[in-house]
């Protein structure tokens, strides 16, 4: 352990893993913020904190069984279907699926369903079966926690498999996961409040979740989409939305000033 603390390579690996965990944690944080905002206000902090703590527990449990996690990439189902070939002779989709593939596909389908359902409810609040008097969707605390657990499992498996490919030292993985989840816990409150007070940001976050769900499904079928493309698109869309928020805020101040002058 002391050798790791004195090793520059270990600190470089820790920094790389921490960055990776934070980037991958963005998806999880957005989902937790959306789900937690749908429960009664008095229970939102409980749902948010519970979701993030469960994310930490799941990652640590999975890290304790790294050999089993690595085995999840071995094919367990082979449909034996020959798909069309790509320009370089590679198959356009996989017909042999591992447990990891099945988890990603199931998680992607769930995330796609959740995002489309939330978008539909935002567009048609009057027809939302769970709407309250204000038209806001409401979920129970238990259903929100169950949804968070399901997506935590998907994100945790993907996160741990990526970590295994970056370093062989379990203490470095554990330290990076604990620090990353701790930072997520600190950031989750402001993120959820920001999402709640800006309806257009909610729709943008749901669009992100829909895109992530489709990417998970594609990854499960063997069509890997580079994470750089995904997060670059998300950063660009977030920057545009930030400009929209700034413009609306300045317009609101200008209108308020005009009202005072009259």
C-alpha positions as CSV (number, residue, x, y, z in Angstrom):
1,X,0.0,0.0,0.0
2,X,2.8,2.4,0.9
3,X,4.5,1.6,-2.4
4,X,1.4,2.7,-4.2
5,X,1.3,6.0,-2.3
6,X,4.9,6.7,-3.3
7,X,4.4,5.7,-7.0
8,X,3.9,8.4,-9.6
9,X,2.3,5.8,-11.9
10,X,-0.2,5.0,-9.2
11,X,-1.2,8.6,-8.8
12,X,-1.5,9.0,-12.6
13,X,-3.7,5.9,-12.7
14,X,-5.8,7.3,-9.9
15,X,-6.3,10.7,-11.6
16,X,-7.2,9.0,-14.9
17,X,-9.7,6.6,-13.1
18,X,-11.2,9.5,-11.1
19,X,-11.7,11.5,-14.3
20,X,-13.3,8.5,-16.0
21,X,-15.6,7.9,-13.0
22,X,-16.7,11.5,-12.9
23,X,-17.4,11.6,-16.6
24,X,-19.4,8.3,-16.5
25,X,-21.1,9.5,-13.3
26,X,-22.7,12.4,-15.2
27,X,-25.2,10.0,-16.8
28,X,-26.1,8.6,-13.4
29,X,-26.3,12.0,-11.7
30,X,-28.7,13.3,-14.4
31,X,-31.0,10.2,-14.0
32,X,-31.0,10.5,-10.2
33,X,-31.9,14.2,-10.4
34,X,-34.8,13.5,-12.8
35,X,-36.2,10.6,-10.8
36,X,-35.7,12.3,-7.4
37,X,-37.5,15.5,-8.7
38,X,-40.6,13.4,-9.3
39,X,-41.1,12.3,-5.7
40,X,-42.8,14.5,-3.1
41,X,-40.6,17.5,-2.1
42,X,-40.1,16.3,1.5
43,X,-38.6,13.0,0.2
44,X,-36.4,14.3,-2.7
45,X,-33.2,14.6,-0.6
46,X,-33.7,11.1,0.7
47,X,-34.2,9.7,-2.8
48,X,-31.1,11.6,-4.1
49,X,-28.8,10.6,-1.2
50,X,-30.1,7.0,-1.2
51,X,-29.5,6.7,-5.0
52,X,-25.9,8.0,-4.8
53,X,-25.1,5.8,-1.7
54,X,-26.4,2.8,-3.5
55,X,-24.3,3.7,-6.5
56,X,-21.2,3.6,-4.2
57,X,-22.3,0.3,-2.6
58,X,-22.9,-1.4,-5.9
59,X,-19.5,-0.3,-7.3
60,X,-17.7,-1.5,-4.2
61,X,-19.5,-4.9,-4.3
62,X,-18.7,-5.3,-7.9
63,X,-15.0,-4.3,-7.3
64,X,-14.9,-7.1,-4.7
65,X,-15.7,-9.6,-7.4
66,X,-13.6,-8.3,-10.2
67,X,-12.9,-11.8,-11.6
68,X,-16.6,-12.4,-11.8
69,X,-17.2,-9.0,-13.5
70,X,-14.5,-9.7,-16.1
71,X,-16.2,-13.0,-16.8
72,X,-19.4,-11.1,-17.7
73,X,-17.8,-10.3,-21.1
74,X,-17.8,-14.0,-22.2
75,X,-20.6,-14.9,-24.6
76,X,-23.5,-16.8,-23.1
77,X,-26.0,-16.6,-25.9
78,X,-25.3,-17.0,-29.6
79,X,-28.3,-16.5,-32.0
80,X,-26.2,-17.8,-34.9
81,X,-27.6,-15.1,-37.2
82,X,-25.3,-13.8,-39.9
83,X,-25.8,-10.1,-40.1
84,X,-24.8,-7.8,-43.0
85,X,-21.1,-6.9,-43.2
86,X,-19.7,-3.4,-42.9
87,X,-17.3,-1.7,-45.4
88,X,-14.3,-3.5,-43.9
89,X,-15.9,-6.9,-43.7
90,X,-16.9,-6.7,-40.0
91,X,-20.5,-7.7,-38.9
92,X,-22.8,-4.7,-38.5
93,X,-24.1,-6.2,-35.2
94,X,-23.3,-8.9,-32.8
95,X,-25.3,-12.2,-32.6
96,X,-23.3,-13.6,-29.6
97,X,-24.2,-11.8,-26.4
98,X,-22.5,-11.8,-23.0
99,X,-24.1,-11.0,-19.7
100,X,-22.7,-7.5,-19.9
101,X,-24.3,-7.1,-23.3
102,X,-27.7,-8.2,-22.0
103,X,-27.4,-5.8,-19.0
104,X,-26.5,-2.9,-21.3
105,X,-29.4,-3.7,-23.7
106,X,-31.9,-4.1,-20.8
107,X,-30.6,-0.9,-19.2
108,X,-30.7,1.0,-22.5
109,X,-34.3,-0.1,-23.1
110,X,-35.3,0.9,-19.6
111,X,-33.6,4.3,-19.9
112,X,-35.2,4.9,-23.3
113,X,-38.6,4.0,-21.9
114,X,-38.1,6.2,-18.9
115,X,-36.9,9.2,-20.9
116,X,-39.7,9.0,-23.5
117,X,-42.3,8.6,-20.8
118,X,-41.0,11.7,-18.9
119,X,-40.9,13.7,-22.2
120,X,-44.5,12.7,-23.0
121,X,-45.6,13.7,-19.5
122,X,-43.8,17.1,-19.8
123,X,-45.5,17.7,-23.2
124,X,-48.9,16.5,-22.1
125,X,-49.2,17.2,-18.3
126,X,-53.0,17.2,-18.4
127,X,-53.0,13.5,-19.5
128,X,-50.4,12.3,-17.0
129,X,-51.9,9.6,-14.9
130,X,-49.6,10.5,-12.0
131,X,-50.1,14.3,-12.2
132,X,-51.0,16.4,-9.2
133,X,-52.8,19.7,-9.2
134,X,-49.8,21.5,-10.7
135,X,-49.4,19.0,-13.5
136,X,-46.1,17.7,-12.1
137,X,-45.5,14.0,-12.2
138,X,-45.3,12.2,-8.9
139,X,-43.7,8.9,-7.9
140,X,-43.4,7.1,-4.6
141,X,-40.1,7.0,-2.8
142,X,-39.8,3.2,-3.1
143,X,-40.5,3.3,-6.9
144,X,-37.9,6.0,-7.4
145,X,-35.3,4.0,-5.4
146,X,-36.0,0.9,-7.4
147,X,-35.5,2.8,-10.7
148,X,-32.3,4.3,-9.4
149,X,-31.0,0.8,-8.3
150,X,-31.7,-0.6,-11.8
151,X,-29.8,2.1,-13.6
152,X,-27.0,2.1,-10.9
153,X,-26.4,-1.5,-11.8
154,X,-26.0,-0.8,-15.5
155,X,-23.7,2.2,-15.0
156,X,-21.7,0.4,-12.3
157,X,-21.0,-2.6,-14.5
158,X,-19.9,-0.4,-17.3
159,X,-17.8,1.7,-15.0
160,X,-16.0,-1.2,-13.3
161,X,-15.2,-2.9,-16.6
162,X,-13.7,0.3,-17.8
163,X,-11.7,0.7,-14.6
164,X,-10.4,-2.9,-14.9
165,X,-9.0,-2.1,-18.3
166,X,-7.1,1.0,-16.9
167,X,-5.3,-0.5,-13.9
168,X,-4.6,-3.8,-12.1
169,X,-4.5,-2.3,-8.5
170,X,-7.7,-2.7,-6.6
171,X,-6.9,0.0,-3.9
172,X,-6.6,2.6,-6.7
173,X,-10.0,1.5,-8.2
174,X,-11.6,1.7,-4.7
175,X,-10.1,5.1,-3.9
176,X,-11.2,6.6,-7.3
177,X,-14.7,5.2,-6.9
178,X,-15.1,6.5,-3.4
179,X,-13.8,10.0,-4.2
180,X,-15.9,10.2,-7.4
181,X,-19.1,9.2,-5.7
182,X,-18.4,11.6,-2.8
183,X,-18.0,14.5,-5.4
184,X,-21.3,13.3,-7.0
185,X,-23.0,13.5,-3.6
186,X,-21.8,17.1,-3.1
187,X,-22.9,18.1,-6.6
188,X,-26.2,16.3,-6.7
189,X,-28.1,18.9,-4.5
190,X,-27.2,21.9,-6.7
191,X,-27.8,19.9,-9.9
192,X,-31.2,18.8,-8.8
193,X,-32.3,22.3,-7.7
194,X,-31.0,23.7,-11.0
195,X,-33.0,21.1,-12.9
196,X,-36.1,21.8,-10.9
197,X,-36.0,25.5,-11.4
198,X,-35.3,25.4,-15.2
199,X,-37.9,23.5,-17.2
200,X,-36.0,23.7,-20.4
201,X,-33.0,22.1,-18.7
202,X,-35.3,19.2,-17.7
203,X,-36.2,18.6,-21.3
204,X,-32.5,18.8,-22.3
205,X,-31.6,16.3,-19.6
206,X,-34.3,13.9,-20.7
207,X,-32.9,14.2,-24.3
208,X,-29.5,13.3,-22.9
209,X,-31.0,10.2,-21.1
210,X,-32.7,9.2,-24.3
211,X,-29.4,9.4,-26.3
212,X,-27.5,7.5,-23.6
213,X,-30.2,4.8,-23.6
214,X,-29.8,4.4,-27.4
215,X,-26.0,4.3,-27.0
216,X,-26.3,1.5,-24.4
217,X,-28.5,-0.5,-26.7
218,X,-26.1,-0.1,-29.6
219,X,-23.1,-1.0,-27.3
220,X,-25.0,-4.2,-26.2
221,X,-25.3,-5.1,-29.9
222,X,-21.6,-4.6,-30.5
223,X,-21.8,-1.2,-32.1
224,X,-19.6,0.9,-29.8
225,X,-20.0,4.6,-30.0
226,X,-16.9,6.5,-28.7
227,X,-17.7,8.3,-25.5
228,X,-15.9,11.4,-26.7
229,X,-18.6,12.0,-29.4
230,X,-21.4,11.6,-26.8
231,X,-20.0,13.9,-24.2
232,X,-18.9,16.5,-26.8
233,X,-22.5,16.6,-28.1
234,X,-23.8,16.9,-24.6
235,X,-21.3,19.7,-23.7
236,X,-22.3,21.6,-26.9
237,X,-26.0,21.3,-26.2
238,X,-25.5,22.3,-22.6
239,X,-23.5,25.4,-23.7
240,X,-26.3,26.4,-26.1
241,X,-28.9,26.0,-23.3
242,X,-26.6,28.0,-21.0
243,X,-26.7,30.9,-23.5
244,X,-30.5,30.6,-23.7
245,X,-30.8,30.7,-20.0
246,X,-28.5,33.8,-19.8
247,X,-30.5,35.5,-22.6
248,X,-33.8,34.8,-20.9
249,X,-32.5,36.1,-17.5
250,X,-31.2,39.3,-19.0
251,X,-34.5,39.8,-20.9
252,X,-36.3,39.3,-17.6
253,X,-34.2,41.9,-15.9
254,X,-34.7,44.4,-18.7
255,X,-38.4,44.0,-18.6
256,X,-38.4,44.3,-14.8
257,X,-36.4,47.6,-15.2
258,X,-38.8,48.9,-17.7
259,X,-41.8,48.2,-15.4
260,X,-40.1,50.0,-12.6
261,X,-39.4,53.0,-14.9
262,X,-43.0,53.3,-15.9
